[in-house]
Amino acid sequence: MIRRFGAPRVNGRDYVLRPGAYAILARGSELLLTFQSDPFNEFQLPGGGIDPGETPLAALHREVMEETGWKIAQPRRLGAFRKFTYMPEYDKWAEKICHIYHALPVRQISDPTEPDHQAVWTSSITASRILHNDGDQHFVARYAQSGL
């Protein structure tokens, strides 16, 4: 069973299954986060949905590039969590299965190409406090404690 963070499933509500891949990207003592200003102001781990026919690693590379402009290397899966949430950009309720990876940020190629996204470097302590969802916070705190 995959650990759930956030609100439980609501009986009678239809949820779309939405798998995604997200990364903890460390450079020294700092982590690279995404700040998304629309539809809400949120700090997030870079990443996003896995499209049909796409592998989790391909999605991870694509999403990190779109949201931060950074190329990454050596992704290693740390675990996964689920959350039930409303996705206003798609006007859907989703059961998100969030696969979390650790990867190395190699080089910034461009600014983020995803509208309303900004790449932000911060300490892992600050990241664990400002990340929008409990699952991201959990994995960042666990990463910081591991000393990787």
C-alpha positions in Angstrom: 0.0 0.0 0.0 1.3 3.5 -0.9 1.2 6.0 1.9 -1.4 8.7 1.5 -0.9 12.4 2.4 -3.7 14.9 2.6 -7.4 14.4 2.5 -8.8 10.9 2.2 -10.8 9.7 -0.8 -14.4 11.0 -0.8 -16.9 8.2 -1.4 -19.0 8.8 -4.5 -16.5 11.3 -6.1 -15.0 10.2 -9.4 -11.2 10.5 -9.4 -8.9 10.2 -12.5 -5.7 8.3 -11.8 -2.8 10.6 -12.4 0.7 9.2 -11.9 3.6 11.7 -11.8 7.3 11.9 -11.3 9.0 14.5 -9.1 12.6 15.3 -8.1 14.6 16.4 -5.1 17.4 18.3 -6.8 20.3 19.1 -4.6 23.4 21.3 -5.2 25.5 21.5 -2.1 23.1 22.4 0.8 20.4 23.9 -1.5 17.5 22.3 -3.3 15.9 23.4 -6.5 12.1 24.0 -6.2 9.4 25.2 -8.6 7.3 28.2 -7.6 4.0 28.0 -9.5 2.0 31.3 -9.4 -1.2 30.1 -11.1 -3.8 28.9 -10.3 -2.3 29.3 -6.7 1.0 30.5 -5.3 2.8 27.2 -4.4 6.3 25.9 -3.9 6.6 22.3 -5.3 9.2 19.7 -6.1 9.9 20.0 -9.8 8.0 17.4 -11.8 4.6 16.5 -13.0 2.3 14.1 -14.7 3.4 11.0 -16.7 1.7 11.2 -20.1 0.3 8.0 -21.7 3.0 5.9 -23.2 5.7 7.9 -21.4 8.1 6.3 -18.8 8.4 7.8 -15.3 12.0 8.8 -16.0 11.2 10.4 -19.4 8.4 12.4 -17.7 10.8 13.4 -14.9 13.4 14.8 -17.3 10.7 16.6 -19.4 8.9 18.1 -16.5 12.0 19.3 -14.7 13.1 21.0 -17.9 9.7 22.6 -18.4 9.4 23.8 -14.9 13.0 24.8 -14.1 15.0 24.9 -17.3 17.5 22.5 -15.8 18.9 19.2 -17.2 19.3 16.4 -14.6 21.3 13.3 -14.3 21.5 10.1 -12.2 17.9 9.9 -11.0 17.3 7.4 -8.2 13.8 6.5 -7.0 13.2 7.2 -3.3 9.6 6.1 -3.0 6.0 7.2 -3.7 2.9 8.6 -2.1 -0.7 9.2 -3.1 -2.9 12.1 -2.6 -6.5 12.9 -3.6 -6.9 16.4 -4.9 -8.7 18.8 -7.2 -6.7 19.9 -10.2 -8.2 23.2 -11.3 -6.1 23.5 -14.4 -7.9 20.3 -15.7 -11.2 20.8 -13.8 -10.8 17.2 -12.5 -10.5 15.4 -9.2 -7.4 13.2 -9.2 -5.8 10.3 -7.3 -2.2 11.3 -7.8 0.5 8.7 -7.4 3.6 10.7 -6.9 6.9 8.9 -7.6 9.8 10.8 -5.9 13.4 10.7 -7.2 16.7 12.2 -6.1 18.7 13.5 -9.1 21.6 15.8 -9.8 20.9 19.2 -11.4 23.6 19.3 -14.2 23.1 22.5 -16.1 20.5 25.2 -16.6 19.6 25.3 -20.3 16.9 27.9 -20.2 14.4 29.7 -18.1 11.3 27.6 -17.3 9.1 27.1 -20.4 6.0 26.2 -18.3 3.8 29.3 -17.9 3.7 30.8 -14.4 6.7 28.7 -13.1 9.9 29.9 -11.6 13.0 28.0 -10.5 14.0 28.7 -6.9 17.0 27.6 -4.9 16.6 27.3 -1.1 17.9 25.3 1.8 16.4 21.8 2.5 15.2 23.1 5.9 13.3 26.0 4.3 12.1 23.7 1.5 10.6 21.3 4.0 8.6 24.2 5.5 7.4 26.0 2.3 6.6 23.1 0.1 2.8 23.1 -0.6 2.0 19.4 0.1 2.7 17.1 3.0 4.1 14.4 0.8 6.8 16.6 -0.7 7.6 17.9 2.8 8.0 14.3 4.1 10.4 13.2 1.3 12.5 16.4 1.6 12.7 16.0 5.4 13.7 12.3 5.0 16.3 13.3 2.4 17.8 15.9 4.6 18.0 13.5 7.5 19.7 10.8 5.3 22.7 13.0 4.6 22.7 12.0 0.9 
